[in-house]
Amino acid sequence: MGWIVAVIAVIAAVAATTRSYGSARAEQLAVARAELTERQMKAAEARTAALVDEIRQLAHRRIPAAAVALSHPSAQVPGLREAAEVDGDSARLLTEAVQAARTAVIEERQRVDAAARAAMRGTSAKIQSLLNQSQQLLHELQHEYDDPRILQLDFRNELALRRTQATAVLCDAWPGLARQNSPLVEIVLGAQSRVAGYERIKVANHLREERLALAARAAEPLAIALAELLANATAYSHPDTDVTVTLQQSGGRGAFLVVDDAGIGMDEDALDRARTLLAGPSEVLLTELGDPPQTGFAVVGRLVVQYGFHCHIEASPFGGMRTILRVPAHLLTVLKEDRTLSALAPTPVSAHPAPAEPDAPAPPAPAPPETGAAEPAGLPSRRRRAPRPAAVASTAPAAVPAAGQVPRTPEQAESSWAALQQGTLNGRSVAGRAPAPDSDGHDHLGDQDDQGDDET
C-alpha cells in the first residue's frame, strides 16, 4: 500500500507544480494584455489629440486662410500639422472640409456681389438720368445767359456723369448714351473734357485719315474707357507735367490711342494686376477692388471685352506709365466730306510709327510733337445735345434754312456753339473779367476732385 501513497504524492506534486506554472503564465498574459491595452489607449489618445488639434487649426487658420487666398492668390493656406498622427480617412475629410468652405465662400461672395451689382445698377441708372436732365437744362441756360459759371457747373456735372457711367458699366449696365459714327479725334476731345486735369492733356493727331471715325455703337464706350485712362494718368502725375494722347493708325490693324504720363509708375505686383484687369477677366468682384474701390482699370477691362478693344500698359519712356488702347479696324469708318469736324480738333501732323506690340517692350520714343495739339484756354468741347425748340423759341424765332441749304447736324451745331462759347471766354479773359486763376495757375474747374484710382 505504500507505493500507492507514493504515487498519489507524486501526482499531487505534479498537479501543484502545473497549477503554479499555469497561474504564472496566466499572470504574465494578463500583464502583457494590460500593457497592450494601455499602449493602444495612449495611441488612441494621441490620435484623438492630434485630430482635435487639426480641427482647431482647421477652424482658426486653414479655413480663414483659404478665404483670404480667394482674393490674394499669393496667400499661403496651411496644411496638416500632424500628418503622421492623423489617419488617411481623417486627413481626407479635413481636406474636403477646406474645399467645401472655399466653395461656400465663393458662392456666397458671388451671391452678395450680384445683389450689390443689381442695386448699384438701378441706382446708377436713376442718377444718370437725373444728371442727363441737369445737363440738358444747363445747355439751355447757356443759350439764354452769358455766364461762365454755367460752364463751370456744366463741367462738374460732366465729371459726376462720368463717375456714374463708370459705375454702371462695372455693374454690367449699358453706357446709357447713343451716338452717331463719331470722328476719332472728337471722341478723344470728349474724353478729355470729362477729366478734372483736362488742361494738362495734350492731343497729338498722327492719323493718316483726317476723317477717321468710330462706329456708333462703340463711340461712347471708347470715350468712357479713354476718360478713365486719362483720369488715372492725371491723378498719378505731377500737376506741372503734361499727359500726352497720341492718335495713330496702323495699316489694317486699326487705330491706337497712346496715353503717356510722367507719373510715379507702378511696381511689378501693381503692374501685373493692372494688366489682368485691363485684359477683361471673366469676373471681377466689387469686393476685390479695394476700399475705396479702384474701378478705373476694371471698367476699361469690361469695355475691352464687350466691344473688342485691346488695352496694354507698360512703363513710359517719360518716366511714368504708358497705356495703349487699340481700336480694331472693323470698328472704324471714314466720314463723308459733308460732315464738319469740331473747330477744336487738332489737324493731323506727319506720320508717326505705330506703337510696339503689347507682348514686346516698346522702345523709348521721343515725346510726340505738340504741333496740332489741342490746348484750349477754357473748357474743352464736349458732346452737346441740340437745344429743345421751346428754349430756342423763347429767345429768337426758329431759323429756316435757305433754299438748297443742308440743315446742320447736332454735331455741326455743337462745333459752332463751342466756338462761340470759346470766343466769349477769350474775350472775357482779355477784358480781365474771367474767373481769377488759383495760385498754381489752374482755374477753379481743375480743382474738382477727380482722382484716378489705379496707378500706385
C-alpha positions in Angstrom: 0.0 0.0 0.0 3.0 2.2 0.4 3.6 2.6 -3.2 0.1 3.8 -3.8 0.7 6.5 -1.3 3.9 7.4 -3.1 2.2 7.6 -6.5 -0.5 9.8 -5.1 2.0 12.1 -3.6 3.9 12.4 -6.9 0.7 13.1 -8.8 -0.3 15.8 -6.2 3.1 17.4 -6.5 2.9 17.4 -10.3 -0.6 18.9 -10.2 0.6 21.6 -7.8 3.5 22.4 -10.0 1.3 22.6 -13.0 -1.1 24.8 -11.3 1.7 27.1 -10.2 3.1 27.3 -13.7 -0.4 27.9 -15.2 -1.0 30.6 -12.7 2.3 32.3 -13.5 1.6 32.0 -17.2 -1.9 33.5 -16.9 -0.5 36.3 -14.8 2.1 37.0 -17.5 -0.5 37.0 -20.2 -2.7 39.4 -18.2 0.2 41.7 -17.6 1.0 41.7 -21.3 -2.6 42.2 -22.2 -2.9 45.1 -19.9 0.3 46.7 -21.3 -1.0 46.3 -24.8 -4.3 47.9 -23.9 -2.5 50.8 -22.2 -0.3 51.3 -25.3 -3.4 51.2 -27.5 -5.2 53.7 -25.3 -2.2 56.0 -25.3 -2.0 55.8 -29.1 -5.8 56.4 -29.4 -5.4 59.4 -27.1 -2.6 60.7 -29.2 -4.6 60.4 -32.4 -7.6 62.0 -30.8 -5.4 64.9 -29.5 -3.8 65.3 -33.0 -7.3 65.2 -34.7 -8.6 67.8 -32.2 -5.6 69.9 -32.8 -6.1 69.6 -36.6 -9.8 70.5 -36.3 -8.8 73.5 -34.2 -6.3 74.6 -36.8 -9.0 74.0 -39.5 -11.4 76.4 -37.8 -8.9 79.0 -36.7 -6.3 79.0 -39.5 -6.9 76.9 -42.6 -10.5 77.9 -43.5 -9.8 81.7 -42.9 -6.6 81.4 -44.9 -8.4 79.7 -47.7 -11.0 82.5 -47.8 -8.2 85.1 -47.9 -6.5 83.3 -50.7 -9.5 83.8 -52.9 -8.7 87.5 -53.0 -4.9 87.2 -52.6 -3.6 84.2 -54.6 -0.2 84.6 -53.0 -1.5 83.9 -49.5 -0.4 80.6 -48.0 -3.0 78.0 -46.8 -1.6 75.8 -44.0 -1.7 72.1 -44.4 -2.0 69.3 -41.8 0.3 69.8 -38.8 0.5 66.2 -37.6 0.1 64.2 -40.8 1.6 61.1 -39.2 -0.8 61.1 -36.3 -4.0 61.5 -38.4 -5.2 58.5 -40.3 -5.9 58.7 -44.1 -9.7 59.0 -43.7 -9.5 61.8 -41.2 -6.9 63.7 -43.3 -9.1 63.3 -46.4 -12.1 64.6 -44.6 -10.2 67.6 -43.2 -9.0 68.5 -46.8 -12.6 68.1 -48.1 -13.8 70.5 -45.3 -11.3 73.2 -46.6 -12.6 72.7 -50.1 -16.2 72.8 -49.0 -15.6 76.0 -47.1 -13.9 77.6 -50.2 -16.8 76.7 -52.4 -19.3 78.0 -49.9 -17.4 81.3 -49.5 -17.1 81.7 -53.3 -20.8 81.0 -53.8 -21.8 83.5 -51.0 -19.5 86.2 -52.3 -20.9 85.8 -55.8 -24.4 86.0 -54.5 -23.7 89.1 -52.4 -21.7 90.7 -55.3 -24.6 90.0 -57.7 -27.1 91.6 -55.3 -24.7 94.6 -54.9 -24.3 95.0 -58.7 -28.1 94.9 -59.2 -28.6 97.6 -56.5 -25.8 99.8 -57.9 -27.1 99.3 -61.5 -30.5 100.5 -60.6 -29.2 103.4 -58.6 -26.7 104.4 -61.3 -29.5 104.4 -63.9 -31.6 106.8 -61.8 -28.6 109.1 -61.1 -27.5 109.1 -64.7 -31.0 110.1 -65.8 -31.1 113.0 -63.4 -27.6 114.1 -64.5 -28.6 114.0 -68.1 -31.6 116.1 -67.3 -29.4 118.6 -65.5 -27.1 118.7 -68.5 -29.9 119.4 -70.8 -31.1 122.3 -68.6 -27.6 123.7 -68.3 -27.2 123.7 -72.1 -30.5 125.6 -72.4 -29.2 128.1 -69.8 -26.0 128.6 -71.8 -28.2 129.7 -74.7 -30.1 132.2 -72.6 -27.4 133.5 -70.2 -23.8 134.6 -70.9 -22.4 133.5 -67.6 -19.1 131.5 -67.4 -20.3 129.9 -64.1 -22.8 127.9 -66.1 -19.9 126.4 -68.0 -18.2 125.5 -64.6 -21.4 123.9 -63.4 -21.8 122.0 -66.6 -18.2 120.7 -66.3 -18.8 119.4 -62.8 -22.0 117.8 -63.9 -19.9 116.1 -66.6 -17.5 114.7 -64.0 -20.3 113.3 -62.0 -21.8 111.8 -65.1 -18.6 110.0 -66.0 -18.3 108.5 -62.5 -21.9 107.3 -62.7 -21.3 105.9 -66.2 -18.2 104.0 -65.0 -20.1 102.5 -62.1 -22.9 101.4 -64.4 -20.5 99.8 -66.8 -18.8 98.0 -63.9 -22.2 96.6 -62.9 -22.9 95.2 -66.4 -25.2 98.1 -67.5 -25.3 99.8 -70.9 -23.3 103.1 -71.0 -26.6 104.9 -71.4 -25.8 107.2 -74.4 -26.3 106.6 -78.1 -24.2 108.3 -80.8 -23.7 108.6 -84.5 -20.5 107.5 -86.2 -18.1 109.8 -84.5 -14.7 111.2 -85.6 -11.9 109.6 -83.5 -10.3 112.9 -82.7 -13.6 114.3 -81.4 -14.0 111.2 -79.2 -10.6 112.0 -77.7 -11.6 115.6 -77.0 -14.9 114.4 -75.4 -12.9 112.1 -73.1 -10.6 114.9 -72.3 -13.5 117.1 -71.2 -14.5 114.6 -68.6 -11.3 114.8 -66.6 -10.6 117.3 -63.9 -7.0 117.8 -65.2 -8.1 118.4 -68.8 -5.8 121.5 -69.2 -2.7 119.3 -68.8 -3.8 116.8 -71.6 -2.2 117.5 -74.9 -3.6 115.8 -78.0 -1.3 114.9 -81.0 -3.1 113.8 -84.1 -1.0 111.5 -86.3 -3.9 109.9 -88.2 -3.4 109.5 -91.9 -7.2 109.8 -92.4 -8.3 113.2 -91.0 -11.9 112.0 -91.0 -11.3 108.6 -89.5 -14.3 107.8 -87.3 -15.6 105.1 -84.9 -18.8 103.1 -85.4 -21.7 104.5 -83.5 -22.1 101.5 -81.1 -18.5 101.8 -79.9 -18.2 105.6 -79.7 -19.4 106.2 -76.2 -17.7 103.1 -74.7 -14.4 104.2 -76.2 -14.9 107.7 -74.7 -15.6 106.2 -71.3 -12.5 103.9 -71.5 -10.2 106.7 -72.6 -11.6 109.1 -69.9 -10.7 106.5 -67.2 -7.2 106.2 -68.5 -6.7 109.9 -68.7 -8.1 110.4 -65.2 -5.7 107.9 -63.9 -2.7 109.5 -65.7 -3.5 113.0 -64.5 -4.1 111.9 -60.9 -0.8 110.0 -60.6 1.5 112.5 -62.2 2.7 115.9 -61.0 0.3 118.8 -61.7 3.1 120.7 -63.6 3.6 117.8 -66.2 1.6 117.1 -69.3 -0.3 114.0 -70.2 0.0 113.3 -73.9 -2.5 111.5 -76.0 -1.3 110.4 -79.4 -3.6 109.2 -82.2 -2.0 106.8 -84.7 -3.1 104.4 -87.5 -1.5 101.1 -88.2 -2.5 99.7 -91.6 -5.2 97.1 -91.4 -4.9 96.7 -87.6 -7.0 99.7 -86.7 -6.0 102.8 -84.7 -4.1 103.4 -81.5 -4.7 105.9 -78.7 -1.4 106.1 -76.7 -1.5 107.9 -73.3 1.8 108.9 -71.7 2.3 110.4 -68.3 5.4 111.3 -66.3 4.0 110.0 -63.0 5.2 107.8 -60.2 4.9 104.5 -62.1 4.0 101.0 -60.8 5.8 98.2 -59.0 5.7 94.7 -60.6 2.7 93.5 -58.5 0.6 96.5 -59.3 1.5 96.3 -63.0 0.6 92.6 -63.1 -2.8 93.3 -61.5 -3.4 96.2 -63.8 -2.7 94.1 -66.9 -5.0 91.4 -65.5 -7.9 93.9 -65.1 -7.3 95.6 -68.5 -7.4 92.2 -70.2 -11.1 91.9 -69.1 -11.2 88.9 -66.7 -14.5 86.9 -66.8 -15.4 88.0 -63.3 -14.3 90.9 -61.1 -15.9 91.1 -57.7 -16.6 94.6 -56.3 -15.2 93.5 -53.0 -11.8 92.8 -54.7 -11.4 96.4 -55.9 -10.2 97.8 -52.6 -11.6 100.4 -50.2 -12.3 102.8 -51.6 -12.9 100.8 -54.8 -10.3 101.3 -57.6 -12.5 100.9 -60.5 -10.8 102.6 -63.5 -8.9 99.6 -65.0 -11.8 97.2 -64.2 -14.1 99.5 -66.2 -11.7 99.6 -69.1 -11.4 95.8 -69.0 -15.1 95.3 -69.1 -15.4 97.6 -72.1 -12.5 95.8 -73.8 -14.3 92.5 -73.6 -17.7 93.9 -74.7 -16.6 96.0 -77.7 -13.4 94.3 -78.9 -10.8 96.9 -77.9 -7.4 96.0 -76.6 -5.5 97.8 -73.9 -2.0 97.3 -72.7 0.0 99.1 -70.0 3.8 99.4 -69.7 6.5 101.8 -68.4 6.6 105.1 -70.3 9.8 106.4 -71.7 8.9 109.7 -70.0 9.2 108.1 -66.5 5.6 107.3 -65.7 3.2 104.8 -67.4 2.1 104.3 -71.0 -1.3 102.8 -71.9 -2.0 101.8 -75.4 -5.7 101.5 -76.4 -6.2 99.8 -79.7 -9.4 100.1 -81.7 -9.8 97.2 -84.2 -10.2 98.0 -87.9 -13.8 96.6 -88.2 -15.0 99.4 -85.8 -13.5 102.2 -87.9 -15.0 104.1 -90.8 -14.4 107.3 -92.7 -16.9 110.1 -92.6 -18.3 111.8 -95.6 -16.9 115.1 -96.8 -20.1 117.0 -95.8 -19.5 116.2 -92.1 -17.9 119.2 -90.3 -15.3 118.4 -87.7 -15.0 120.2 -84.4 -13.2 123.6 -84.5 -11.1 122.4 -81.6 -10.0 119.1 -83.3 -6.2 119.1 -83.9 -5.3 118.6 -87.5 -3.1 115.6 -88.4 0.6 116.1 -88.4 3.3 114.0 -90.1 3.1 110.2 -89.9 4.4 108.6 -86.8 5.3 104.9 -86.3 2.7 102.7 -84.7 3.4 101.7 -81.1 5.1 98.4 -80.3 3.1 95.2 -79.9 1.8 94.7 -76.4 3.7 91.5 -76.0 7.0 93.2 -76.8 8.7 96.0 -74.8 8.1 99.4 -76.5 11.3 101.1 -77.5 11.9 104.5 -76.0 10.4 107.2 -78.2 10.7 110.9 -78.3 7.8 112.9 -76.9 5.1 113.3 -79.6 5.4 116.7 -81.2 3.0 119.3 -79.9 2.2 120.6 -83.4 -1.5 120.4 -83.8 -2.1 119.6 -80.1 -5.3 121.0 -78.7 -4.7 123.3 -75.8 -8.0 125.1 -75.2 -7.9 128.2 -73.0 -11.3 127.4 -71.4 -13.4 124.2 -71.2 -12.7 121.7 -74.0 -15.5 120.9 -76.3 -17.8 118.2 -75.2 -20.8 116.4 -76.8 -23.9 118.5 -76.6 -27.4 118.0 -77.5 -29.2 120.4 -79.7 -31.4 122.8 -77.7 -35.1 122.0 -77.5 -37.3 124.0 -79.8 -39.1 125.6 -76.9 -35.9 127.0 -75.4 -34.8 128.4 -78.7 -38.1 130.0 -79.5 -38.0 131.9 -76.2 -35.1 134.0 -77.4 -35.4 134.1 -81.2 -37.6 132.7 -83.9 -36.6 129.3 -85.3 -34.2 129.7 -88.2 -35.4 128.5 -91.5 -32.7 127.1 -93.8 -32.3 128.9 -97.1 -33.3 127.1 -100.3 -30.7 124.4 -101.2 -29.0 124.7 -97.8 -28.4 121.4 -96.0 -29.7 121.5 -92.3 -26.9 121.3 -89.8 -26.4 118.1 -87.8 -26.3 118.3 -84.0 -22.5 117.8 -84.2 -22.2 120.8 -86.5 -24.3 122.9 -84.2 -22.2 121.7 -81.3 -19.0 122.9 -83.1 -20.4 126.3 -83.8 -21.7 126.7 -80.3 -18.4 125.6 -78.8 -16.5 128.1 -81.0 -18.9 130.9 -79.9 -18.5 130.0 -76.2 -14.8 129.8 -76.6 -14.7 133.2 -78.2 -16.8 134.6 -75.4 -14.5 133.2 -72.7 -11.4 134.5 -74.5 -13.0 137.9 -74.8 -13.7 137.9 -71.1 -10.1 136.9 -70.3 -8.7 139.8 -72.4 -11.1 142.2 -70.7 -9.9 140.9 -67.3 -13.3 139.6 -66.3 -12.5 135.9 -66.5 -12.5 133.9 -63.2 -9.2 134.5 -61.4 -6.8 131.6 -61.5 -5.5 129.9 -58.4 -2.0 130.4 -57.1 -0.8 127.4 -59.0 -2.1 128.9 -62.3 -5.1 126.5 -62.7 -8.6 127.8 -62.8 -11.2 126.5 -60.4 -12.5 124.0 -62.9 -9.4 122.0 -62.4 -9.8 121.8 -58.6 -12.7 119.3 -58.9 -11.7 116.1 -57.0 -11.5 113.5 -59.8 -8.7 111.3 -58.6 -7.7 108.4 -60.7 -7.7 105.2 -58.8 -5.5 102.5 -60.2 -1.9 103.5 -60.6 0.1 103.1 -57.5 
